[in-house]
Amino acid sequence: MAEGDSGNGGHRARLRQRLFEGRDGALLDHELVEYLLTLAVPRRDTKPMAKKLIAQFGGIGPLLGAAPETLRREGLSEGIIGALKIAEATALRLLETRIEGRPLLSSWEALGDYLQAAMGHQPIEEVRVLFLNAKNLLIANESLWTGSVDEASVHVREIIARAIALGATAIIIVHNHPSGDPSPSRQDIILTKELIEAGRHMKIAVHDHVIVGAQGRSSMRALGLI
């Protein structure tokens, strides 16, 4: 059955036209998800499902950022999960292109947007390290562990060892707060201070420790903690 012959064809055509003509902000969050879902279930009215999923997950960001196993537990099909994850991957790839091949310290806003989109809605804590060369270009963007940063001394050795292996001269450490509040904790500050001290001996600079959450992001350097 062609889209124009289905009961929802006219509505979907109108959504598509608004998207084509208006670009950014043309569709509401539930309309974006609704249109995504039609890729997997083209002959169903997907508006109720879209609204339900956004309400259930607390927004389009947490929905797109949800792990596949979480989405499966909610009874979603592999096709629907695939549509949601390809949307997330495309959005992250677009943000990545804004920082590729550029000194990160001069692309700070773009970097923050990418990090918050990639990590801000995750349900578990993840620590990621950006390894930079002498020109502050990105060598590697690696997730080193998941979980808390309480065992600071163990993690410091791991980060410095990886920086040496990659030939990095500077790093930016990033992690998320699943609570949504990006304010640095006491453990975050301890880890940062120990990392700065260890890096000083190996001539590896710590440019920043960025914390992201659903409510925003914070920079320890901007806060005067580095």
N, C-alpha and C positions, 0 to 999 in steps of 0.2 A: 504493500500500500504506500503510495507516495505521501509525503508530508502534507501536501495540500488537500488530500482526500481524507485525512484523519480528523477526528473531532477536535484535536488540539493543534492542528496544523496552522490555523490562522493566528492563534495566540503565539505560537513559537516563531512564526514569520515576523510578527510585530516585535517580539523580543530581539530577533536577529537584526531587524532594520534599525531599532534604537541603538543597538550595539555598534553597527556599522556607521551610523550617522553621528553618534554622540561620543564614542570612544570612552575615555576615562569618566567614570561616574554615571554613565548612561543607564546602567542597570543597578538595582538594589542587590544587596548580598544574597538574599534568598532567590532572586531572579538569576543571578550568575550560577548558583548551585543548581537551580531548576534546569537551566539550559545544559549544564554539564551532565546531569542525570539522564537527559534525553539521549545522550550518546550511547548509554547502556540499555535504556528501556524506552525505545522510541515510540511505542504505542500506548504509553500510560501518561496520565496527568501527574507530572512530577512535582507540582507546586506544593502539595501537602507534605510530601516526603522531604523536600528541601527546607521548608519552614520547621518541620519537626527536628531535623538533624541539626540545624543551626541553633535552635533552642536547647537541644539536648547537650551539645558540645560547648555552648557558650559563645558562639560566634563563628564566622567563616574561617578565621585563622586557626583556632583549635581544631576545627573539623578537617581542614586540609592537612594540618600537621599531625593528625592522629595516626598512630601506627596501624599497619594493615591488620594485625591481629586484634586490635581494639575495635576496628570497624567490622571485622568478621563476627566478633562477639555480639555486635548489635544486629546481626542477621543480614548484613548487606552482602550482595552477590559480588563475585570476583569482577564482573564487568563494571559495577558501580564503584568499587574500590579502585579499580584501574583508572576510571575517569577522574576521580578525586586526586589520586596520586600523580597523574600526569599533569594536572593543573598545578599542583604544588611544585613539581619538578621544573615546569616551564617558568613559573614565577621566580623560583630561586635562580634558575639559569640566567634569566634576564637581569636580575640584580647582580649576579656574578660578573657579567660582562662589563658592568660599570667600574669594576676595580681591577680587571685583568690588565696586566702590563703597565700599571700606573703605580707610582710611589704611594703606599697606603697612607702615609701621614698627610698627604695632600688630597686624599680622597676619603676623608674621615666620615663625612655624612653618608656617602654611598656605602662605605664599609659597615657603618652602624645599621643601616637599613637592611643590608644582607644578613648580618648576624642576628638581628632581631627576628627577621622572617624565618631564618633557618632554625633558631633555637628558642625563641621567646615563648612558644606554646607547648614545648615538650613537657610531658608529665613526670619525667625523671631528670635528675641533674646530670649534665654532661659537661666535661671540661675539654675545650678545644684550644689548640695552640697554633698561631700563625707564625711561621718561621720566615724571616726576611733576610735578604742579602745586604751588602754594604750600601746599595742604592735604595734601600727600603722597598724593593720589589719582592713580591711574594714568591717564596721557594716552595712552600708546602702549607697546606691547611689540613690539620690532622686532629681527629678526635682521639685523645689519649686515654680517657677513662670515663666511666659513668659512675655516679655516686657522689658522696660528699668530698670536700677538700680538707677534712679534719686531719688526716695523716700527712701534714705538710712536708715533712722532711723526706718521706718516701717519694712523693710526687715531684719534689724539686730535683732529686737525682734523676728521675725519669725524663723530665723536661730538658735538663741541661745535657744529658747524654744524647738525646735525640737531636738537639740543636748542633752539637759537635759533629754528629754523624752526617748531618745535612750540610755542614759548612755554613750555618747561619750566623750572622753577626748581631741579630736582634730578634726579639720575639714580642708578640702580643698575646696574652692569655685571655681566654674568653670562657665564661660559663653562664649557665642559666639558673634562675631561681623559679622552680615550679610554682611557688606561692604567688608569683606575679610581681612581687616587690623587688626591684633591682638594687635596693640599697645594700652596700657591702656589709657582710657579717664580720664578726671578730675573726673567724677562721679564714675568711677571704683576705683580710688584712695581714694576718700572720703568714699565709702562703706567699703573698706578694712580697713582703719584706724579706723572707728567706730566699725567695727566687732572685730578688735584686742583689742580695749579698753573694749568692753563689755565682750568679752571672758576672758580677764584677771581677771575680778571680779568673774567669775564663774569657773575659773580654766579650761578653754577650750582654747587650743592653736589653732591659725590659722597658719597652715603650709605654705599655699600659696594661691594665687589667680591666676588661670590660665585662659588665654583668648585664644580662638581658632578662626580661620577663614580660609577661603580657601587658604590664602597666607602663613599660618603657625600658630605657637602658641607662646605665650609669658608667662613668669613666673614673677610675681611681685617680688618674692624673688630673682630670678636671676638678675633682673634689679635693685636690691637694694632698692626697695620700701617697703619692709617689714624687 
